[in-house]
């Protein structure tokens, strides 16, 4: 078959994910998609594969592949569409499909009256250990938050998160503040060991984060996204699509909003040169969420936002284009946690020195 295959990562050679080689074989991919996606083709339709593109990949962990297809049905014009296949190591695709299908059926269909949706789940391909969803139109909310209408969009995103929290879809896992602090402890401890020059500051930051987590209020546990930030929201006109529920679990709903706000602050610092550049957008997100979930959520949202920024101190060291912002992020976290003065005092030379 003369079907172009784009694999810039060489995923077919990943021995930890041996099904990827077949998933990139045009003939096998077309056969499996035709057999396994009756939700897309209908009872009498057929499917033609036009292109395969590997879009995201983390070696030995997960892979996302786009399949460009054309669906042919009797008495209807050809219907070109793009579907996305997801593969995760040691998974068979069924749990990811079931979760997205449950959320879809909880009022997140493509034509939902409130304009808040998720991608349509289409099926699983057991041979590939993959589950399939329809690719949604639109663009990520990240850049749109910085333009006209950013505050209004932020409020809508808060509404979308609240809708997910109230969907009643039972999670298989749970995530507590102790878990959040444990992740942060692991990341910052690694950074302190790798960067002796700032190890003392990192230790003080981690200690302050632990104290913050200990006093932060805890909301009623429900299903949360747990990886909620602007790239996980696709905007198409007035409709929002929520993406990627790989970390969906039972937890504090304030975590989603705090994580989102923390990412907005980091993005503001890195791309606009000022962590407060989108402060009105952040305030609008927090305010709308407080209106929907209760005023007592504000302090928890702010706590999770600060913990998210602290996690970004470590994340910034993993990417060359973010390295220049590590120091500024550390300064910002110290300021938010009220430890700036102590950090400077301890770093200053003594009179005898």
C-alpha positions in Angstrom: 0.0 0.0 0.0 1.3 3.4 -0.9 0.4 5.0 2.4 2.9 7.6 3.8 4.1 6.8 7.3 5.7 9.5 9.4 7.8 8.1 12.3 10.3 10.8 13.3 11.0 9.0 16.6 11.7 5.5 15.3 9.0 4.0 17.6 8.8 0.8 15.7 12.1 -0.2 17.3 10.9 0.2 20.9 11.2 -3.3 22.4 9.1 -2.3 25.4 6.2 -1.5 23.1 6.4 -4.3 20.5 2.9 -3.7 19.0 4.0 -0.3 17.5 5.7 -1.9 14.5 2.4 -3.5 13.4 0.5 -0.3 14.3 2.7 1.5 11.7 2.3 -1.1 9.0 -0.3 0.3 6.5 -1.8 -3.0 5.5 -2.2 -4.3 9.0 -3.4 -0.9 10.3 -6.1 -0.7 7.7 -7.3 -4.2 8.3 -7.5 -3.7 12.1 -9.2 -0.3 11.9 -11.8 -1.6 9.4 -12.6 -4.5 11.8 -12.5 -2.7 15.1 -14.2 0.6 14.5 -17.9 -0.1 13.6 -18.7 3.0 15.6 -16.9 5.0 12.9 -17.8 3.0 9.7 -21.3 1.8 10.6 -22.6 -1.6 9.7 -22.2 -1.2 5.9 -19.4 1.3 5.6 -15.8 0.7 4.7 -12.5 2.4 5.7 -9.5 3.4 3.6 -6.2 4.4 5.2 -4.6 7.5 3.8 -1.7 8.3 6.1 0.0 7.4 9.4 1.7 9.9 11.6 3.4 9.4 15.0 2.6 12.6 16.9 3.9 12.0 20.5 6.2 9.5 22.0 7.9 8.8 25.3 10.3 5.8 24.9 9.1 2.7 26.7 6.1 4.6 28.1 3.5 5.8 25.6 2.8 6.7 22.0 0.1 8.6 20.1 -0.5 7.9 16.4 -2.7 9.7 14.0 -4.5 7.7 11.3 -5.9 9.7 8.4 -8.8 7.7 6.9 -11.7 8.0 4.5 -15.0 6.3 5.4 -17.1 5.2 2.4 -20.8 4.5 2.9 -23.5 3.6 0.3 -25.4 6.7 -1.0 -23.0 9.1 0.8 -19.9 11.1 -0.2 -16.5 9.9 1.1 -16.0 11.1 4.6 -12.4 12.0 5.4 -11.5 12.1 9.1 -8.6 11.6 11.5 -8.5 9.2 14.4 -6.0 9.0 17.2 -4.6 5.8 18.6 -3.0 5.7 22.0 -0.7 3.0 23.3 0.7 2.8 26.8 3.2 0.3 28.0 1.8 -2.6 30.0 -1.8 -1.6 29.0 -4.2 -3.1 26.6 -6.2 0.0 25.8 -9.5 -1.2 27.3 -9.3 0.9 30.5 -8.5 4.1 28.6 -11.4 3.5 26.2 -13.9 2.6 29.0 -13.0 5.8 30.9 -13.4 8.1 27.9 -16.6 6.3 26.9 -18.0 6.8 30.4 -17.1 10.5 30.4 -18.6 10.9 26.9 -21.8 9.3 28.1 -21.9 11.6 31.2 -22.9 14.6 29.1 -19.7 15.3 27.2 -20.8 14.3 23.7 -19.8 16.3 20.7 -23.1 18.1 20.6 -23.6 18.7 24.3 -25.8 21.7 24.9 -23.3 23.5 27.2 -20.5 23.3 24.7 -18.2 21.2 26.8 -17.2 17.9 25.2 -14.5 15.2 25.0 -13.2 13.4 21.9 -15.5 10.7 20.7 -14.3 7.2 21.8 -14.4 4.9 18.8 -13.0 1.5 20.0 -10.0 -0.6 20.8 -7.5 -2.5 18.6 -6.4 -5.3 20.9 -3.7 -6.5 18.4 -2.0 -3.1 18.9 -2.9 -2.7 22.6 -4.4 0.6 21.5 -7.6 2.5 22.0 -9.0 4.9 19.4 -10.7 8.3 19.6 -11.8 10.8 17.0 -9.4 13.8 16.6 -11.2 17.0 17.5 -11.0 20.3 15.6 -9.7 23.5 17.1 -6.5 24.7 18.8 -5.1 24.5 22.3 -6.2 27.1 24.9 -2.6 28.0 25.7 -2.2 30.9 23.3 -5.8 32.0 23.3 -5.6 32.8 27.0 -3.1 35.6 26.2 -5.3 37.3 23.7 -8.6 39.1 23.7 -11.2 37.1 25.5 -8.7 35.4 27.7 -10.6 36.1 30.9 -13.8 34.9 29.4 -12.1 31.7 28.2 -10.6 31.2 31.6 -14.0 31.3 33.2 -15.3 28.8 30.7 -12.4 26.5 31.4 -13.3 26.6 35.1 -16.9 25.6 34.2 -15.5 22.7 32.2 -13.5 21.4 35.1 -16.5 21.8 37.4 -18.6 19.8 35.0 -16.0 17.0 35.0 -15.9 17.0 38.8 -19.7 16.6 38.9 -19.9 13.9 36.2 -20.0 11.1 38.6 -17.6 8.9 36.7 -15.9 6.5 39.1 -12.1 6.6 39.1 -10.0 3.5 39.7 -7.3 5.4 41.6 -7.0 8.2 44.2 -4.6 11.0 44.8 -4.2 12.9 48.1 -2.2 15.9 49.2 0.3 13.4 50.6 0.7 11.9 47.2 1.2 15.4 45.7 3.8 16.3 48.2 5.5 12.9 47.7 5.9 13.7 44.0 7.3 17.1 44.7 9.7 15.7 47.3 11.0 13.2 44.7 11.5 15.9 42.0 13.0 18.6 44.2 15.3 16.1 46.1 16.7 15.0 42.7 17.3 18.7 41.8 19.0 19.4 45.1 21.4 16.5 44.5 22.1 17.5 40.9 22.6 21.3 41.7 24.7 21.7 44.9 24.9 25.5 44.4 21.1 25.8 45.1 20.7 22.7 47.2 20.1 24.7 50.4 17.4 26.9 48.8 15.7 23.8 47.3 15.6 22.2 50.7 14.0 25.3 52.2 11.6 25.4 49.4 10.6 21.8 49.9 10.2 22.3 53.6 7.9 25.3 53.0 5.9 23.3 50.5 5.4 20.6 53.0 4.1 23.1 55.6 1.8 24.6 53.0 0.4 21.2 52.1 -0.2 20.4 55.8 -2.5 23.4 56.3 -4.2 23.5 52.9 -8.0 22.7 53.2 -9.2 19.6 51.5 -12.3 19.4 49.4 -14.7 16.5 49.0 -13.0 13.9 46.9 -14.4 13.4 43.3 -13.2 12.4 39.9 -10.5 14.9 38.8 -8.3 15.2 35.7 -5.0 15.6 37.7 -3.1 16.8 34.7 -5.2 19.9 33.9 -3.5 22.7 32.0 -4.2 24.8 28.9 -2.8 22.3 26.3 -5.4 19.8 27.6 -8.2 22.1 26.5 -9.0 22.5 22.8 -11.1 25.5 21.7 -13.2 25.4 18.6 -15.5 28.4 18.5 -17.6 28.3 21.6 -17.0 24.7 22.2 -14.3 23.3 24.6 -12.9 19.8 24.4 -11.1 18.2 27.4 -8.3 15.9 26.5 -6.1 13.1 28.0 -7.5 11.5 31.1 -4.5 9.2 31.7 -4.2 10.4 35.3 -7.9 10.6 36.1 -8.4 9.7 39.7 -10.4 10.6 42.9 -9.0 13.7 44.5 -9.5 17.3 45.6 -11.2 19.3 42.7 -9.1 22.3 43.7 -6.0 20.5 42.5 -7.2 20.8 38.8 -7.8 24.5 39.0 -4.6 25.1 41.1 -2.6 23.1 38.6 -4.1 25.0 35.7 -3.4 28.4 37.3 0.2 27.4 38.2 0.8 26.5 34.5 -0.6 29.8 33.4 1.8 31.7 35.8 4.8 29.6 34.5 3.8 30.3 30.9 3.5 34.0 31.6 7.0 34.1 33.1 8.5 32.1 30.3 6.8 33.6 27.3 5.7 37.1 28.4 8.6 37.8 30.8 6.3 38.6 33.8 4.6 35.9 36.0 1.8 38.4 36.7 1.1 39.1 33.0 -2.1 37.0 33.0 -3.1 37.7 36.6 -6.6 38.8 35.6 -7.1 35.5 33.7 -5.9 33.5 36.7 -8.2 35.5 39.0 -11.1 34.9 36.7 -10.5 31.2 36.6 -10.3 31.1 40.4 -13.4 33.3 40.9 -15.6 31.3 38.6 -14.5 28.1 40.2 -15.3 29.5 43.6 -18.7 30.6 42.4 -19.4 27.0 41.3 -17.7 25.0 44.0 -17.7 27.3 47.1 -15.7 30.2 48.3 -13.7 28.0 50.6 -11.9 26.4 47.6 -9.9 29.6 47.0 -7.1 28.9 49.5 -6.8 25.3 48.3 -6.5 26.5 44.7 -3.8 28.9 45.6 -1.9 26.2 47.5 -2.0 23.8 44.6 -0.9 26.6 42.3 2.2 27.2 44.4 3.0 23.5 44.6 2.7 23.3 40.8 5.1 26.2 40.4 7.5 24.5 42.8 7.3 21.3 40.6 8.1 23.5 37.6 11.4 24.5 39.2 12.5 20.9 38.6 10.8 20.6 35.2 12.6 23.7 33.9 15.9 22.0 34.3 14.9 19.1 32.0 14.5 21.2 28.8 17.1 23.4 27.3 14.7 26.1 26.3 13.4 26.4 29.9 16.7 26.3 31.7 17.0 30.1 31.6 13.9 30.4 33.8 14.9 28.1 36.7 16.3 30.9 38.8 13.3 33.1 38.3 10.9 30.3 39.1 12.8 29.6 42.3 12.7 33.3 43.3 8.9 33.3 42.5 8.2 30.2 44.7 10.2 31.7 47.6 8.3 34.9 47.3 4.9 33.1 47.3 5.9 31.0 50.3 7.3 33.9 52.3 10.8 32.5 52.6 12.7 35.0 50.4 14.1 37.1 53.2 15.4 34.0 55.1 16.9 32.6 51.9 18.8 35.8 51.2 19.8 36.3 54.8 21.3 32.8 55.0 23.1 33.3 51.7 24.6 36.6 52.6 28.3 36.7 53.8 29.0 37.4 57.4 31.0 40.5 58.5 34.0 38.4 59.3 33.7 36.6 56.0 
